[in-house]
Amino acid sequence: MPSTQNKDYYGTLGIKKTASTEDIRKAFRKLARKYHPDVNPGDKKAEEKFKEISEANDVLSDEKKRKIYDQVGFYSDQIDPATAEAYARQQANPRQGPPVDFGGFDFSGFSTGGGQPSSSGSGSASWGSFRDIFSGIFTGNEQGAQRRARGPEPGTDLEYQAPVEFWTAIRGGNARIEIHRQEVCPTCHGQASSGAPMQCPECGGTGQVTQMGGRMKFNIPCPRCGGSGRITDACPTCHGEGLVQRTESIEFRIKAGTRDGQRIRLQGKGNSGLNGGAPGDLYVVVRAGTHPVFTRIGDDIHLTVPVTIAEAALGAKVDVPTIEGRAQLRIPPGTQSGQKLRMRERGVESAAVQGQRGDQIVTVSVVVPQLNDERSREIIREFAKLNNQDPRVTLFDKL
């Protein structure tokens, strides 16, 4: 790629920087007709002029290339849009990064497409492509910048699953969980260093180092001290992190009616912050236990109750267990096995809506007795004669 020093593409085409795409196209066509080699055979100056307007048109007629050119002041295939954005922001606010002047720099030593350095430009081979140099100016010192920025850093949140007994989730109570969290280092108090600061040997205390790329020289913040010019030894307790791991037993309150999978937030019980930053939160995911008789689905309680043939056929009132003790359930005459009966407001108190509670759903299971004597078998045979309906007739009708 030829040198980009002081190349004014807009001036080359004789247009303003606010020119539209159509204005650029018209200006190029007008100048191309004037300086085309076919129109000016043997005229070296016209040939050079035609190359200049072609190069200007190639950049300005492409929206992406034109944007990079407007931001940086020149165009190279080795500059990606994000890097150009970073450079434009730095130029708008010089405090955000080191000042860089590209005037007089020859980019002919860098390839225009594949990123491999060409044979010219002896200093470029050790640096890689121009993209590596250019990007490094704005991104290579993020770590040092972070070290300089010692403002308050909030702690991160934690999430743990806590097994809770069946009855505790229904009635409420206290539960305990053991967690591993980060606490501020007791040795350095979160400063991540120990001992008195000393002069950085990398930059000699100036906070800046000089880097070379091709013919370009620029100063950047020292990568070792982050631009402060001073360094300290890492804290031996936290190894420079400012935080240490600690195991802690946390007790928390379970509200009556808490459901399986519900998240409970314990404010300030997460990882500690640094430099006065607020601690994170602890989120406890409740894992409610099971019960041998009751099954909880939402705020409803489900269970299966066995009944005799006589109770199912004639109807009856039977005692059934609930989460609050015994209660009577009416079995309607002719109840079938598997039929579900609802006991309203016999379920779990809602943790979300005050004064609301679920139901108890009872699944009836008709128990067929064992006939151990002849009299019982005779009664059943007599019953079959009096009630000779075939319950499977409708089954075959559906085939």
C-alpha positions in Angstrom: 0.0 0.0 0.0 1.5 3.4 -0.9 2.2 6.0 1.7 -0.9 7.7 3.1 0.8 10.9 4.1 -1.5 14.0 3.7 -3.8 12.2 1.2 -6.9 14.2 0.9 -9.3 12.0 -1.0 -12.1 14.6 -0.9 -9.7 17.2 -2.3 -8.5 14.8 -5.0 -12.1 14.4 -6.3 -12.9 18.1 -5.7 -15.9 17.4 -3.3 -16.9 18.3 0.2 -16.7 15.9 3.2 -20.5 15.9 3.3 -20.7 14.7 -0.3 -23.3 12.0 -1.0 -22.5 8.7 -2.8 -24.0 10.1 -6.0 -21.8 13.2 -5.7 -18.7 11.0 -5.4 -19.7 8.9 -8.4 -20.3 11.9 -10.6 -17.1 13.6 -9.5 -15.1 10.5 -10.3 -16.7 9.9 -13.7 -16.0 13.5 -14.7 -12.3 13.3 -13.7 -11.9 9.8 -15.1 -13.0 11.1 -18.6 -10.4 13.8 -18.3 -7.4 11.9 -17.1 -8.0 8.4 -18.5 -4.8 6.9 -20.1 -6.7 6.2 -23.3 -7.5 9.9 -23.6 -3.9 10.9 -22.7 -1.6 8.4 -24.3 2.0 8.7 -23.1 1.1 11.4 -20.5 2.7 10.2 -17.2 1.2 13.0 -15.2 -2.3 12.2 -16.4 -1.6 8.5 -15.6 -0.6 9.3 -12.0 -3.6 11.6 -11.6 -5.9 8.8 -12.8 -4.4 6.5 -10.2 -5.0 9.1 -7.5 -8.6 9.7 -8.3 -9.2 5.9 -8.7 -7.7 5.3 -5.2 -9.8 8.1 -3.8 -13.0 6.7 -5.4 -12.2 3.2 -4.2 -12.2 4.4 -0.6 -14.9 7.0 -0.6 -17.4 5.0 -2.6 -17.3 2.2 -0.1 -19.3 3.0 3.0 -17.1 1.0 5.4 -13.8 2.2 4.0 -15.0 5.8 4.0 -16.0 5.6 7.6 -12.6 4.3 8.6 -10.9 7.0 6.5 -13.0 9.8 8.1 -12.2 8.4 11.6 -8.5 7.8 11.2 -7.5 10.2 8.4 -6.3 7.4 6.0 -7.4 3.9 5.0 -5.7 0.5 5.3 -7.1 -3.0 5.0 -5.4 -3.8 8.2 -7.6 -1.5 10.3 -10.8 -3.0 11.5 -13.9 -0.8 12.3 -13.6 -1.4 16.0 -10.0 -0.1 16.1 -10.9 2.9 14.0 -13.8 3.7 16.5 -11.3 3.5 19.4 -8.9 5.8 17.7 -11.6 8.3 16.9 -12.7 8.3 20.6 -9.1 8.8 21.7 -8.7 11.8 19.4 -12.0 13.3 20.8 -10.8 12.8 24.3 -7.0 12.5 24.6 -7.2 11.5 28.3 -8.5 8.1 27.3 -5.3 7.0 25.7 -1.8 7.9 24.5 -1.5 10.6 21.8 -0.6 9.1 18.4 0.4 11.0 15.3 0.4 9.1 12.1 1.6 12.0 10.0 4.6 11.1 7.8 4.3 7.4 8.6 4.9 5.1 5.6 2.5 2.1 5.6 4.1 0.5 2.5 5.8 -2.1 4.8 2.4 -3.6 5.7 0.2 -5.8 3.5 -3.2 -4.6 2.4 -5.1 -7.8 2.7 -3.6 -10.9 4.2 -2.0 -9.4 7.3 1.5 -10.7 6.5 4.3 -8.1 6.3 5.8 -7.4 3.0 9.6 -7.4 2.2 9.8 -3.6 2.6 9.7 -2.0 6.0 12.3 -3.8 8.1 10.7 -3.0 11.4 7.3 -4.5 10.6 8.2 -8.2 10.6 8.8 -8.3 14.4 5.5 -6.5 15.1 3.3 -8.5 12.7 0.6 -6.6 10.8 -0.3 -3.0 11.2 -3.5 -4.2 12.8 -1.5 -5.7 15.7 0.3 -2.3 16.3 -2.7 -0.2 15.9 -4.9 -2.4 18.1 -2.2 -2.6 20.7 -2.2 1.1 21.2 -5.8 1.1 22.4 -6.3 -2.4 23.8 -2.9 -3.7 24.9 -2.9 -1.8 28.2 -6.4 -2.6 29.5 -4.9 -4.7 32.3 -2.7 -1.8 33.4 -5.6 0.6 33.2 -7.6 -1.7 35.4 -4.9 -1.8 37.9 -4.8 2.0 38.0 -8.6 2.2 38.4 -9.0 1.3 42.1 -12.5 2.6 42.6 -15.2 0.6 44.4 -15.8 -2.8 42.9 -19.0 -4.5 44.0 -18.9 -8.2 45.0 -20.5 -10.9 42.8 -23.7 -12.8 43.6 -23.8 -16.4 44.7 -26.4 -19.1 44.2 -26.8 -22.3 46.2 -29.4 -25.1 46.3 -30.7 -25.9 49.8 -32.5 -29.1 50.7 -35.5 -28.3 52.9 -37.7 -30.8 54.7 -41.3 -31.4 53.4 -43.0 -30.0 56.6 -40.6 -27.0 56.9 -41.5 -25.9 53.3 -45.2 -26.1 54.2 -45.3 -24.7 57.7 -42.3 -22.4 57.5 -39.2 -22.4 59.8 -35.5 -21.9 59.7 -32.9 -23.7 57.6 -29.2 -23.7 57.3 -26.7 -24.0 54.4 -22.9 -24.0 54.2 -21.4 -21.8 51.5 -18.0 -20.8 50.2 -17.7 -17.1 49.7 -15.0 -14.5 49.1 -14.1 -12.2 52.0 -11.8 -9.1 52.1 -8.3 -10.3 52.8 -7.6 -9.7 56.6 -3.9 -9.0 55.9 -4.0 -6.4 53.2 -7.6 -5.3 53.7 -8.4 -5.7 50.1 -5.4 -3.7 48.8 -3.9 -6.8 47.2 -0.4 -5.7 48.1 1.9 -5.4 51.1 4.8 -3.2 52.0 5.7 0.3 50.9 5.5 1.2 47.2 8.7 1.2 45.2 9.8 2.7 41.9 8.8 0.6 38.9 12.0 -0.8 37.3 10.3 -1.1 33.9 9.6 2.6 33.3 11.9 4.1 35.9 9.0 5.7 37.7 7.7 7.7 34.8 4.7 5.5 34.2 5.3 5.4 30.5 7.4 3.3 28.1 8.3 3.9 24.5 7.4 1.4 21.7 8.4 1.4 18.1 6.6 0.2 15.1 8.1 0.7 11.7 8.9 4.4 11.6 6.4 5.2 14.3 7.3 5.9 17.9 4.8 6.5 20.7 4.5 6.4 24.4 2.1 4.0 26.2 1.3 3.4 29.9 3.8 1.0 31.5 2.3 -2.5 31.4 4.0 -3.5 34.7 2.9 -0.6 37.0 -0.2 0.4 34.9 1.1 3.9 34.4 1.5 4.8 38.1 5.3 4.6 38.2 5.1 2.6 41.5 4.8 -1.1 42.2 4.3 -3.1 45.4 4.7 -6.7 46.4 1.6 -9.0 46.2 0.0 -9.8 49.5 1.2 -13.2 50.6 -2.2 -14.1 52.1 -4.4 -13.4 49.1 -1.6 -13.6 46.4 -2.6 -10.2 45.1 -6.3 -10.8 44.7 -7.5 -8.8 47.7 -10.0 -11.5 48.6 -9.7 -14.9 50.3 -12.0 -17.9 50.3 -14.0 -18.6 53.4 -16.5 -21.3 54.4 -19.6 -20.0 56.3 -22.8 -21.5 57.6 -25.8 -19.3 56.8 -29.1 -19.6 58.5 -32.2 -18.3 56.7 -35.9 -18.1 57.1 -38.3 -20.3 55.2 -41.7 -18.7 54.7 -44.8 -21.0 55.1 -45.9 -22.3 51.7 -42.5 -22.0 50.0 -42.4 -24.1 46.9 -39.8 -26.3 45.4 -37.4 -24.3 43.2 -38.3 -21.0 44.8 -35.4 -18.5 45.1 -34.7 -16.7 48.3 -32.5 -13.6 48.2 -30.2 -13.0 51.2 -28.9 -9.4 50.6 -25.2 -8.8 51.2 -24.4 -12.5 51.8 -22.6 -12.9 48.5 -18.9 -12.3 47.7 -17.4 -9.2 49.3 -16.6 -6.1 47.3 -13.3 -4.3 47.0 -12.3 -0.7 47.8 -15.5 -0.1 49.6 -17.7 -1.8 47.0 -21.0 -3.3 48.2 -21.1 -7.1 48.7 -23.1 -9.3 46.4 -26.2 -11.2 47.3 -26.8 -14.9 48.0 -29.6 -16.6 46.2 -30.9 -19.8 47.8 -32.9 -22.2 45.6 -35.2 -24.3 47.8 -35.3 -28.0 47.1 -38.3 -29.3 49.1 -38.3 -32.9 50.4 -40.9 -35.5 49.7 -43.4 -37.3 51.9 -44.5 -41.0 51.9 -48.3 -40.1 51.8 -48.7 -36.6 50.5 -47.5 -35.3 47.1 -47.3 -31.6 46.7 -48.0 -30.0 43.3 -47.9 -26.2 43.6 -50.1 -25.4 46.5 -52.3 -28.5 46.1 -51.8 -31.7 48.1 -52.4 -35.0 46.3 -52.9 -38.4 47.9 -54.6 -41.8 47.2 -57.2 -43.1 49.6 -58.4 -46.8 49.5 -62.2 -47.6 50.0 -64.2 -50.8 50.1 -66.5 -52.0 47.4 -69.5 -51.2 49.7 -68.3 -47.7 50.4 -67.7 -47.0 46.7 -71.0 -48.5 45.6 -73.3 -47.2 48.4 -71.4 -44.1 49.4 -69.9 -43.3 52.7 -68.1 -40.8 54.9 -64.5 -41.8 55.5 -61.6 -40.3 57.5 -58.7 -39.2 55.4 -55.3 -37.5 56.5 -54.6 -33.9 55.6 -51.6 -31.7 56.3 -53.5 -30.4 59.3 -54.8 -33.7 60.7 -57.8 -35.9 60.1 -60.8 -34.8 58.1 -64.0 -36.5 56.8 -64.4 -37.0 53.0 -67.8 -37.8 51.5 -67.7 -40.7 49.0 -70.6 -40.3 46.6 -72.6 -43.5 45.7 -71.2 -45.3 42.6 -67.7 -43.8 42.9 -65.3 -45.5 40.5 -61.7 -46.5 41.2 -59.3 -43.7 40.1 -62.0 -41.0 40.5 -60.6 -37.8 42.0 -62.5 -35.9 44.8 -61.6 -32.3 45.8 -61.3 -31.1 49.4 -61.3 -27.4 49.0 -58.8 -25.2 51.0 -57.2 -28.3 52.5 -53.9 -27.7 50.7 -50.9 -25.5 51.4 -51.1 -21.8 52.4 -49.9 -19.7 49.5 -46.6 -17.9 50.1 -47.3 -15.4 47.4 -51.0 -14.5 48.0 -52.0 -13.8 51.6 -55.1 -15.6 52.8 -55.1 -18.0 49.8 -54.5 -21.8 50.0 -54.6 -24.8 47.7 -56.9 -27.8 47.7 -56.4 -31.5 48.6 -57.0 -33.8 45.7 -58.0 -37.3 46.7 -57.7 -40.2 44.3 -60.1 -43.1 45.2 -58.7 -46.6 45.0 -61.4 -49.3 45.3 -60.1 -52.3 47.1 -61.4 -55.8 46.1 -61.7 -58.0 49.1 -60.2 -61.5 49.4 -63.2 -64.0 49.6 -62.0 -66.5 52.3 -65.4 -68.3 53.0 -68.2 -69.8 50.9 -70.8 -67.5 52.3 -69.0 -64.4 50.9 -68.5 -66.1 47.5 -72.2 -66.9 47.4 -73.2 -63.3 48.1 -70.9 -62.1 45.3 -72.4 -64.7 42.9 -75.9 -63.5 43.9 -74.8 -59.9 43.4 -73.5 -60.7 39.9 -76.9 -62.3 38.9 -78.7 -59.1 40.0 -76.2 -56.8 38.3 -75.3 -58.6 35.1 -74.2 -55.5 33.0 -71.0 -56.1 31.0 -68.6 -53.2 31.6 -66.6 -54.0 28.5 -69.4 -53.6 26.0 -68.5 -50.0 25.2 -64.8 -51.0 24.9 -65.5 -53.3 21.9 -68.0 -50.8 20.4 -65.0 -48.4 19.9 -63.0 -50.8 17.9 
